[in-house]
């Protein structure tokens, strides 16, 4: 009797692997600066913990080590060179108990060091993780030009016309329009 699927495939399909993911930012607030998540970092027993390192500056060398993770995982030490985005995967044992372990993250060849506590929990004790949107690195256009940009364009045209025609009134008018636009924008801020 031949089955269309092997027994190993059926067993693998029946297992549910719980995966948690957390984002760490590098070089966003300063050179070799490490930003850790504000929420509690946790992982399930028998699950997978993914730590995503997002680099917002020059490529960075970092070292991740854990002295007290032997009860929960085989992970002990990792050296990484993060250019843009790198993922560290830590697989937790299925036969461990609830508890915690610490991850020490070092950048800049020992210059900056931070420590993070990872809570190891049973699958029933999991809280839903809030997904926060990252602010864009570049401003996002909202459909219409900003009033200050329009005023600057008009002032530039008047100033260019004053240089070409040698009429001093256009130069004065461009300066006044530019000052009025800046003051309007300044006092309109919310």
SULGI-V372171 format. One record per pair of residues at least 4 apart in sequence whose C-alpha atoms are under 8 Angstrom apart, sorted by the first residue. I is the first residue (numbers start at 1). J is the second residue. Records with the same first field share a line. If there is no record, write none. Layout:
I: J / J
This chain:
5: 9 / 10
6: 10
7: 11
8: 12
9: 13
10: 14
11: 15
17: 46 / 47 / 48
18: 44 / 46 / 47 / 48
19: 43 / 44 / 47 / 48 / 49 / 50
20: 42 / 43 / 44 / 47 / 48 / 49 / 50
21: 49 / 50 / 51 / 52
22: 37 / 41 / 50 / 51 / 52
23: 36 / 37 / 51 / 52 / 53 / 54
24: 34 / 35 / 36 / 37 / 51 / 52 / 53 / 54
25: 34 / 35 / 36 / 53 / 54 / 55 / 56
26: 32 / 33 / 34 / 35 / 53 / 54 / 55 / 56 / 57 / 60
27: 31 / 32 / 33 / 34 / 55 / 56 / 57 / 58
28: 33 / 34 / 35 / 55 / 56 / 57
29: 33
31: 57
32: 60 / 107 / 108 / 111 / 112
33: 107 / 112
34: 107 / 112 / 114
36: 116
37: 41
40: 118 / 119
41: 116 / 117 / 118 / 119
42: 49 / 118 / 119 / 120 / 121
43: 47 / 48 / 49 / 92 / 118 / 119 / 120 / 121
44: 48 / 92 / 120 / 121 / 122 / 123 / 126
45: 72 / 92 / 93 / 94 / 95 / 96 / 97 / 98 / 120 / 121 / 122 / 123
46: 91 / 92 / 93 / 94 / 95
47: 91 / 92 / 93 / 94
48: 89 / 90 / 91 / 92
49: 89 / 90 / 91 / 92
50: 87 / 88 / 89 / 90
51: 87 / 88 / 89
52: 85 / 86 / 87 / 88
53: 82 / 85 / 86 / 87 / 88
54: 82 / 84 / 85 / 86
55: 59 / 60 / 82 / 83 / 84 / 85
56: 84
58: 83
59: 81 / 82 / 83 / 84
60: 81 / 82 / 83 / 107 / 108
61: 79 / 80 / 81 / 82 / 107 / 108 / 109
62: 79 / 80 / 81 / 82 / 105 / 106 / 107 / 108 / 109
63: 77 / 78 / 79 / 80 / 104 / 105 / 106 / 107
64: 77 / 78 / 79 / 103 / 104 / 105 / 106
65: 76 / 77 / 78 / 103 / 104 / 105
66: 75 / 76 / 77 / 101 / 102 / 103 / 104
67: 76 / 102 / 103
68: 101 / 102
69: 73 / 74 / 75 / 76 / 100 / 101 / 102
70: 74 / 75 / 76
71: 96
72: 92 / 93 / 96 / 97 / 101 / 120
73: 90 / 91 / 92 / 93
74: 91 / 92
75: 90 / 91
82: 86
97: 120 / 121
98: 119 / 120 / 121 / 122
99: 119 / 120 / 121
100: 117 / 118 / 119 / 120
101: 117 / 118 / 119 / 120
102: 115 / 116 / 117 / 118
103: 115 / 116 / 117 / 118
104: 113 / 114 / 115 / 116
105: 113 / 114 / 115 / 116
106: 110 / 111 / 112 / 113 / 114
107: 111 / 112 / 113
108: 112
121: 125 / 126
122: 126
136: 140
145: 149 / 150
146: 150
147: 151 / 181 / 185
148: 152 / 181 / 182 / 185
149: 153
150: 154
151: 155 / 177 / 178 / 181
152: 156 / 178 / 181
153: 157
154: 158 / 174 / 177
155: 159 / 173 / 174 / 175 / 177 / 178
156: 160 / 174
157: 161
158: 162 / 170 / 171 / 173 / 174
159: 163 / 170 / 171 / 174
160: 164
161: 165 / 166 / 167 / 170
162: 166 / 167 / 168 / 169 / 170 / 171
163: 167 / 171
167: 171
168: 172
169: 173
170: 174
171: 175
172: 176
173: 177
174: 178
175: 179
176: 180
177: 181
178: 182
179: 183
180: 184
181: 185
182: 186
183: 187
184: 188
185: 189
